[in-house]
Every structure is written in structure tokens, then in C-alpha cells.
Amino acid sequence: MYLLTQNLFQPVCKWGVALVAIGTLTACSHMPQSFQPGRQLKANEVRQLFTDQTVTSKNLSTGVVSVSRYLANNRVQQQREGRQRLGTWRVLADGRICLRMETQKESCRWIRQEADGRYQKYRESHAFARPVVTYINLGKTRTPASR
């Protein structure tokens, strides 16, 4: 009986090892974007990029595009889906930018400059974090926002 059981499961085990190997190779080919060379911005860099600037951003999961004016008095004015939203913004000492729009709770995120020059916003700061927002014109146009 032992010999029969061993012979039945031997091919199954070989296929299982092959499937695990294929799965591992597939996972490696889909490494998160944040694993690419880039760097997390410091607080002074975030302030310099956003203060008195009009910034266009795109939410990567919903595709929603927003145009926001980050005023020096820590107010933000945003056009999103045909509607104007108002809120506040600030930068923490660790470099995270925090937004609080109207009645929503404050949300703080890290900003990275990717190897290709793009700026993206992340929920987490670790190597496997995925970007949640990409900035379309950040750092390219230096036109002050109206006050």
C-alpha cells in the first residue's frame, strides 16, 4: 500500500514544485513601481514644490483628475469632477504632505520623485508601496497660484 501511495503522489509533487516556480517567476516580473530607483522627498522639497503652485494630479485607482492650487497660507482650492472643493494642506517634518478637504478627515502621504522625473504620492514609505496618485505637471511649470 505504501508503494502505491508513493507512486500516486510523486507526479503531483513534481507538478506542484513546477507551479510554485512559475508563480515565483511571474511575481518577480511584476515588481511594484516603487522598487525602481527613485527617492522620497524631504519636507523642504515638498514645501518648495507645492507652495503657491497649481498642480494637476491623477488618482491611479479611480482615474479622477484634480487641479489644485496650494496657497502659502495653507489653504488649498481644488477642481475635481466639475466641482470646487476647499481644504487645508501642510507638510510634516518627515516629508509627508497632509490634505484635509472640506468635511473629510486629514490624509497624509509621502511624495517620491521617480527615476524618470515623475512625482508620485504613496500611502506607505516602504519599498513595496504602490503609488496612489501621480502628478502630471509638478515641478515642470512654476506659475504661482492666484491668492
Biotite code that builds the C-alpha atoms (Angstrom):
import biotite.structure as struc

atoms = struc.array([
    struc.Atom([0.000, 0.000, 0.000], chain_id="A", res_id=1, res_name="MET", atom_name="CA", element="C"),
    struc.Atom([2.824, 2.422, 0.854], chain_id="A", res_id=2, res_name="TYR", atom_name="CA", element="C"),
    struc.Atom([4.459, 1.887, -2.568], chain_id="A", res_id=3, res_name="LEU", atom_name="CA", element="C"),
    struc.Atom([1.154, 2.540, -4.357], chain_id="A", res_id=4, res_name="LEU", atom_name="CA", element="C"),
    struc.Atom([0.545, 5.797, -2.423], chain_id="A", res_id=5, res_name="THR", atom_name="CA", element="C"),
    struc.Atom([4.109, 6.982, -3.001], chain_id="A", res_id=6, res_name="GLN", atom_name="CA", element="C"),
    struc.Atom([3.841, 6.377, -6.770], chain_id="A", res_id=7, res_name="ASN", atom_name="CA", element="C"),
    struc.Atom([0.488, 8.195, -6.997], chain_id="A", res_id=8, res_name="LEU", atom_name="CA", element="C"),
    struc.Atom([1.686, 11.359, -5.250], chain_id="A", res_id=9, res_name="PHE", atom_name="CA", element="C"),
    struc.Atom([5.131, 11.605, -6.809], chain_id="A", res_id=10, res_name="GLN", atom_name="CA", element="C"),
    struc.Atom([3.881, 13.181, -10.108], chain_id="A", res_id=11, res_name="PRO", atom_name="CA", element="C"),
    struc.Atom([1.571, 15.531, -8.177], chain_id="A", res_id=12, res_name="VAL", atom_name="CA", element="C"),
    struc.Atom([4.503, 16.775, -6.081], chain_id="A", res_id=13, res_name="CYS", atom_name="CA", element="C"),
    struc.Atom([6.604, 17.392, -9.198], chain_id="A", res_id=14, res_name="LYS", atom_name="CA", element="C"),
    struc.Atom([3.804, 19.465, -10.761], chain_id="A", res_id=15, res_name="TRP", atom_name="CA", element="C"),
    struc.Atom([3.358, 21.373, -7.512], chain_id="A", res_id=16, res_name="GLY", atom_name="CA", element="C"),
    struc.Atom([7.037, 22.351, -7.479], chain_id="A", res_id=17, res_name="VAL", atom_name="CA", element="C"),
    struc.Atom([6.815, 23.418, -11.136], chain_id="A", res_id=18, res_name="ALA", atom_name="CA", element="C"),
    struc.Atom([3.728, 25.565, -10.466], chain_id="A", res_id=19, res_name="LEU", atom_name="CA", element="C"),
    struc.Atom([5.367, 27.239, -7.472], chain_id="A", res_id=20, res_name="VAL", atom_name="CA", element="C"),
    struc.Atom([8.437, 28.041, -9.605], chain_id="A", res_id=21, res_name="ALA", atom_name="CA", element="C"),
    struc.Atom([6.272, 29.523, -12.382], chain_id="A", res_id=22, res_name="ILE", atom_name="CA", element="C"),
    struc.Atom([4.335, 31.581, -9.838], chain_id="A", res_id=23, res_name="GLY", atom_name="CA", element="C"),
    struc.Atom([7.566, 32.917, -8.367], chain_id="A", res_id=24, res_name="THR", atom_name="CA", element="C"),
    struc.Atom([8.859, 33.959, -11.788], chain_id="A", res_id=25, res_name="LEU", atom_name="CA", element="C"),
    struc.Atom([5.553, 35.663, -12.581], chain_id="A", res_id=26, res_name="THR", atom_name="CA", element="C"),
    struc.Atom([5.613, 37.543, -9.279], chain_id="A", res_id=27, res_name="ALA", atom_name="CA", element="C"),
    struc.Atom([9.157, 38.751, -9.951], chain_id="A", res_id=28, res_name="CYS", atom_name="CA", element="C"),
    struc.Atom([8.162, 40.152, -13.342], chain_id="A", res_id=29, res_name="SER", atom_name="CA", element="C"),
    struc.Atom([5.524, 42.334, -11.671], chain_id="A", res_id=30, res_name="HIS", atom_name="CA", element="C"),
    struc.Atom([7.616, 44.111, -9.043], chain_id="A", res_id=31, res_name="MET", atom_name="CA", element="C"),
    struc.Atom([5.997, 47.277, -7.645], chain_id="A", res_id=32, res_name="PRO", atom_name="CA", element="C"),
    struc.Atom([6.974, 50.533, -9.325], chain_id="A", res_id=33, res_name="GLN", atom_name="CA", element="C"),
    struc.Atom([8.425, 51.873, -6.089], chain_id="A", res_id=34, res_name="SER", atom_name="CA", element="C"),
    struc.Atom([11.137, 49.216, -6.361], chain_id="A", res_id=35, res_name="PHE", atom_name="CA", element="C"),
    struc.Atom([12.552, 51.191, -9.284], chain_id="A", res_id=36, res_name="GLN", atom_name="CA", element="C"),
    struc.Atom([15.213, 53.781, -8.487], chain_id="A", res_id=37, res_name="PRO", atom_name="CA", element="C"),
    struc.Atom([13.770, 56.969, -7.059], chain_id="A", res_id=38, res_name="GLY", atom_name="CA", element="C"),
    struc.Atom([13.737, 58.866, -3.816], chain_id="A", res_id=39, res_name="ARG", atom_name="CA", element="C"),
    struc.Atom([11.371, 60.048, -1.145], chain_id="A", res_id=40, res_name="GLN", atom_name="CA", element="C"),
    struc.Atom([11.238, 63.837, -0.856], chain_id="A", res_id=41, res_name="LEU", atom_name="CA", element="C"),
    struc.Atom([12.190, 65.738, 2.271], chain_id="A", res_id=42, res_name="LYS", atom_name="CA", element="C"),
    struc.Atom([9.833, 68.238, 3.906], chain_id="A", res_id=43, res_name="ALA", atom_name="CA", element="C"),
    struc.Atom([11.563, 71.321, 2.475], chain_id="A", res_id=44, res_name="ASN", atom_name="CA", element="C"),
    struc.Atom([11.415, 69.845, -1.053], chain_id="A", res_id=45, res_name="GLU", atom_name="CA", element="C"),
    struc.Atom([7.686, 69.126, -0.736], chain_id="A", res_id=46, res_name="VAL", atom_name="CA", element="C"),
    struc.Atom([7.010, 72.674, 0.514], chain_id="A", res_id=47, res_name="ARG", atom_name="CA", element="C"),
    struc.Atom([9.027, 74.160, -2.351], chain_id="A", res_id=48, res_name="GLN", atom_name="CA", element="C"),
    struc.Atom([7.198, 72.075, -4.992], chain_id="A", res_id=49, res_name="LEU", atom_name="CA", element="C"),
    struc.Atom([3.675, 72.807, -3.735], chain_id="A", res_id=50, res_name="PHE", atom_name="CA", element="C"),
    struc.Atom([3.659, 76.283, -2.155], chain_id="A", res_id=51, res_name="THR", atom_name="CA", element="C"),
    struc.Atom([1.875, 78.805, -4.394], chain_id="A", res_id=52, res_name="ASP", atom_name="CA", element="C"),
    struc.Atom([1.591, 76.276, -7.231], chain_id="A", res_id=53, res_name="GLN", atom_name="CA", element="C"),
    struc.Atom([-1.248, 74.905, -9.318], chain_id="A", res_id=54, res_name="THR", atom_name="CA", element="C"),
    struc.Atom([-0.833, 71.144, -9.555], chain_id="A", res_id=55, res_name="VAL", atom_name="CA", element="C"),
    struc.Atom([-2.658, 68.570, -11.695], chain_id="A", res_id=56, res_name="THR", atom_name="CA", element="C"),
    struc.Atom([-2.899, 65.071, -10.255], chain_id="A", res_id=57, res_name="SER", atom_name="CA", element="C"),
    struc.Atom([-4.465, 61.765, -11.237], chain_id="A", res_id=58, res_name="LYS", atom_name="CA", element="C"),
    struc.Atom([-5.741, 59.136, -8.822], chain_id="A", res_id=59, res_name="ASN", atom_name="CA", element="C"),
    struc.Atom([-4.292, 55.855, -10.101], chain_id="A", res_id=60, res_name="LEU", atom_name="CA", element="C"),
    struc.Atom([-7.144, 53.615, -8.908], chain_id="A", res_id=61, res_name="SER", atom_name="CA", element="C"),
    struc.Atom([-10.124, 55.774, -9.969], chain_id="A", res_id=62, res_name="THR", atom_name="CA", element="C"),
    struc.Atom([-8.616, 57.784, -12.840], chain_id="A", res_id=63, res_name="GLY", atom_name="CA", element="C"),
    struc.Atom([-10.050, 61.005, -11.388], chain_id="A", res_id=64, res_name="VAL", atom_name="CA", element="C"),
    struc.Atom([-8.039, 64.097, -12.340], chain_id="A", res_id=65, res_name="VAL", atom_name="CA", element="C"),
    struc.Atom([-7.852, 67.059, -9.930], chain_id="A", res_id=66, res_name="SER", atom_name="CA", element="C"),
    struc.Atom([-6.408, 70.535, -10.369], chain_id="A", res_id=67, res_name="VAL", atom_name="CA", element="C"),
    struc.Atom([-5.347, 72.004, -7.026], chain_id="A", res_id=68, res_name="SER", atom_name="CA", element="C"),
    struc.Atom([-3.919, 75.382, -6.007], chain_id="A", res_id=69, res_name="ARG", atom_name="CA", element="C"),
    struc.Atom([-1.717, 75.123, -2.910], chain_id="A", res_id=70, res_name="TYR", atom_name="CA", element="C"),
    struc.Atom([-1.658, 78.571, -1.329], chain_id="A", res_id=71, res_name="LEU", atom_name="CA", element="C"),
    struc.Atom([1.084, 79.800, 1.003], chain_id="A", res_id=72, res_name="ALA", atom_name="CA", element="C"),
    struc.Atom([-1.490, 80.314, 3.785], chain_id="A", res_id=73, res_name="ASN", atom_name="CA", element="C"),
    struc.Atom([-2.008, 76.515, 3.907], chain_id="A", res_id=74, res_name="ASN", atom_name="CA", element="C"),
    struc.Atom([-5.309, 76.678, 2.047], chain_id="A", res_id=75, res_name="ARG", atom_name="CA", element="C"),
    struc.Atom([-5.984, 74.509, -0.990], chain_id="A", res_id=76, res_name="VAL", atom_name="CA", element="C"),
    struc.Atom([-8.573, 75.081, -3.724], chain_id="A", res_id=77, res_name="GLN", atom_name="CA", element="C"),
    struc.Atom([-9.368, 72.095, -5.903], chain_id="A", res_id=78, res_name="GLN", atom_name="CA", element="C"),
    struc.Atom([-11.398, 71.405, -9.043], chain_id="A", res_id=79, res_name="GLN", atom_name="CA", element="C"),
    struc.Atom([-12.421, 67.754, -9.155], chain_id="A", res_id=80, res_name="ARG", atom_name="CA", element="C"),
    struc.Atom([-15.094, 66.165, -11.321], chain_id="A", res_id=81, res_name="GLU", atom_name="CA", element="C"),
    struc.Atom([-16.602, 69.571, -12.160], chain_id="A", res_id=82, res_name="GLY", atom_name="CA", element="C"),
    struc.Atom([-16.881, 70.619, -8.535], chain_id="A", res_id=83, res_name="ARG", atom_name="CA", element="C"),
    struc.Atom([-14.824, 73.060, -6.447], chain_id="A", res_id=84, res_name="GLN", atom_name="CA", element="C"),
    struc.Atom([-13.539, 71.747, -3.131], chain_id="A", res_id=85, res_name="ARG", atom_name="CA", element="C"),
    struc.Atom([-11.794, 73.724, -0.397], chain_id="A", res_id=86, res_name="LEU", atom_name="CA", element="C"),
    struc.Atom([-9.431, 72.497, 2.271], chain_id="A", res_id=87, res_name="GLY", atom_name="CA", element="C"),
    struc.Atom([-6.114, 72.872, 4.035], chain_id="A", res_id=88, res_name="THR", atom_name="CA", element="C"),
    struc.Atom([-2.668, 71.418, 3.483], chain_id="A", res_id=89, res_name="TRP", atom_name="CA", element="C"),
    struc.Atom([0.538, 71.115, 5.478], chain_id="A", res_id=90, res_name="ARG", atom_name="CA", element="C"),
    struc.Atom([3.847, 69.268, 5.360], chain_id="A", res_id=91, res_name="VAL", atom_name="CA", element="C"),
    struc.Atom([5.051, 67.165, 8.299], chain_id="A", res_id=92, res_name="LEU", atom_name="CA", element="C"),
    struc.Atom([8.686, 67.045, 9.433], chain_id="A", res_id=93, res_name="ALA", atom_name="CA", element="C"),
    struc.Atom([9.076, 63.556, 7.890], chain_id="A", res_id=94, res_name="ASP", atom_name="CA", element="C"),
    struc.Atom([8.132, 64.938, 4.448], chain_id="A", res_id=95, res_name="GLY", atom_name="CA", element="C"),
    struc.Atom([4.531, 63.727, 4.229], chain_id="A", res_id=96, res_name="ARG", atom_name="CA", element="C"),
    struc.Atom([2.029, 66.121, 2.699], chain_id="A", res_id=97, res_name="ILE", atom_name="CA", element="C"),
    struc.Atom([-1.305, 66.239, 4.510], chain_id="A", res_id=98, res_name="CYS", atom_name="CA", element="C"),
    struc.Atom([-4.603, 67.303, 2.924], chain_id="A", res_id=99, res_name="LEU", atom_name="CA", element="C"),
    struc.Atom([-7.934, 67.876, 4.601], chain_id="A", res_id=100, res_name="ARG", atom_name="CA", element="C"),
    struc.Atom([-10.711, 68.590, 2.161], chain_id="A", res_id=101, res_name="MET", atom_name="CA", element="C"),
    struc.Atom([-13.983, 70.072, 3.462], chain_id="A", res_id=102, res_name="GLU", atom_name="CA", element="C"),
    struc.Atom([-15.648, 67.588, 5.825], chain_id="A", res_id=103, res_name="THR", atom_name="CA", element="C"),
    struc.Atom([-13.190, 64.745, 5.217], chain_id="A", res_id=104, res_name="GLN", atom_name="CA", element="C"),
    struc.Atom([-10.542, 63.652, 7.685], chain_id="A", res_id=105, res_name="LYS", atom_name="CA", element="C"),
    struc.Atom([-6.914, 64.613, 7.104], chain_id="A", res_id=106, res_name="GLU", atom_name="CA", element="C"),
    struc.Atom([-4.874, 62.283, 4.896], chain_id="A", res_id=107, res_name="SER", atom_name="CA", element="C"),
    struc.Atom([-1.043, 62.305, 4.955], chain_id="A", res_id=108, res_name="CYS", atom_name="CA", element="C"),
    struc.Atom([1.069, 60.737, 2.184], chain_id="A", res_id=109, res_name="ARG", atom_name="CA", element="C"),
    struc.Atom([4.708, 60.505, 1.101], chain_id="A", res_id=110, res_name="TRP", atom_name="CA", element="C"),
    struc.Atom([5.915, 62.034, -2.167], chain_id="A", res_id=111, res_name="ILE", atom_name="CA", element="C"),
    struc.Atom([8.570, 60.292, -4.276], chain_id="A", res_id=112, res_name="ARG", atom_name="CA", element="C"),
    struc.Atom([10.417, 61.502, -7.312], chain_id="A", res_id=113, res_name="GLN", atom_name="CA", element="C"),
    struc.Atom([10.758, 58.520, -9.631], chain_id="A", res_id=114, res_name="GLU", atom_name="CA", element="C"),
    struc.Atom([13.847, 57.802, -11.745], chain_id="A", res_id=115, res_name="ALA", atom_name="CA", element="C"),
    struc.Atom([12.050, 59.189, -14.827], chain_id="A", res_id=116, res_name="ASP", atom_name="CA", element="C"),
    struc.Atom([11.398, 62.532, -13.050], chain_id="A", res_id=117, res_name="GLY", atom_name="CA", element="C"),
    struc.Atom([7.703, 61.970, -12.255], chain_id="A", res_id=118, res_name="ARG", atom_name="CA", element="C"),
    struc.Atom([6.374, 62.757, -8.807], chain_id="A", res_id=119, res_name="TYR", atom_name="CA", element="C"),
    struc.Atom([4.005, 60.304, -7.160], chain_id="A", res_id=120, res_name="GLN", atom_name="CA", element="C"),
    struc.Atom([2.159, 60.101, -3.870], chain_id="A", res_id=121, res_name="LYS", atom_name="CA", element="C"),
    struc.Atom([2.327, 56.942, -1.686], chain_id="A", res_id=122, res_name="TYR", atom_name="CA", element="C"),
    struc.Atom([0.364, 55.744, 1.330], chain_id="A", res_id=123, res_name="ARG", atom_name="CA", element="C"),
    struc.Atom([3.388, 53.945, 2.804], chain_id="A", res_id=124, res_name="GLU", atom_name="CA", element="C"),
    struc.Atom([7.108, 54.643, 2.652], chain_id="A", res_id=125, res_name="SER", atom_name="CA", element="C"),
    struc.Atom([8.424, 51.070, 2.360], chain_id="A", res_id=126, res_name="HIS", atom_name="CA", element="C"),
    struc.Atom([9.955, 49.531, -0.788], chain_id="A", res_id=127, res_name="ALA", atom_name="CA", element="C"),
    struc.Atom([6.803, 47.564, -1.716], chain_id="A", res_id=128, res_name="PHE", atom_name="CA", element="C"),
    struc.Atom([4.445, 50.559, -1.527], chain_id="A", res_id=129, res_name="ALA", atom_name="CA", element="C"),
    struc.Atom([2.356, 51.285, -4.585], chain_id="A", res_id=130, res_name="ARG", atom_name="CA", element="C"),
    struc.Atom([1.713, 54.833, -5.814], chain_id="A", res_id=131, res_name="PRO", atom_name="CA", element="C"),
    struc.Atom([-1.840, 56.128, -5.333], chain_id="A", res_id=132, res_name="VAL", atom_name="CA", element="C"),
    struc.Atom([-1.533, 59.459, -7.173], chain_id="A", res_id=133, res_name="VAL", atom_name="CA", element="C"),
    struc.Atom([0.692, 60.677, -9.974], chain_id="A", res_id=134, res_name="THR", atom_name="CA", element="C"),
    struc.Atom([1.341, 64.378, -10.533], chain_id="A", res_id=135, res_name="TYR", atom_name="CA", element="C"),
    struc.Atom([1.086, 65.427, -14.142], chain_id="A", res_id=136, res_name="ILE", atom_name="CA", element="C"),
    struc.Atom([2.814, 68.814, -14.087], chain_id="A", res_id=137, res_name="ASN", atom_name="CA", element="C"),
    struc.Atom([4.515, 69.024, -10.692], chain_id="A", res_id=138, res_name="LEU", atom_name="CA", element="C"),
    struc.Atom([7.957, 70.633, -10.880], chain_id="A", res_id=139, res_name="GLY", atom_name="CA", element="C"),
    struc.Atom([7.620, 71.461, -14.589], chain_id="A", res_id=140, res_name="LYS", atom_name="CA", element="C"),
    struc.Atom([5.666, 74.691, -14.547], chain_id="A", res_id=141, res_name="THR", atom_name="CA", element="C"),
    struc.Atom([6.493, 77.297, -11.974], chain_id="A", res_id=142, res_name="ARG", atom_name="CA", element="C"),
    struc.Atom([3.470, 79.587, -12.318], chain_id="A", res_id=143, res_name="THR", atom_name="CA", element="C"),
    struc.Atom([2.235, 80.924, -8.985], chain_id="A", res_id=144, res_name="PRO", atom_name="CA", element="C"),
    struc.Atom([-1.340, 80.179, -7.943], chain_id="A", res_id=145, res_name="ALA", atom_name="CA", element="C"),
    struc.Atom([-3.672, 83.133, -7.546], chain_id="A", res_id=146, res_name="SER", atom_name="CA", element="C"),
    struc.Atom([-4.383, 84.162, -3.985], chain_id="A", res_id=147, res_name="ARG", atom_name="CA", element="C"),
])
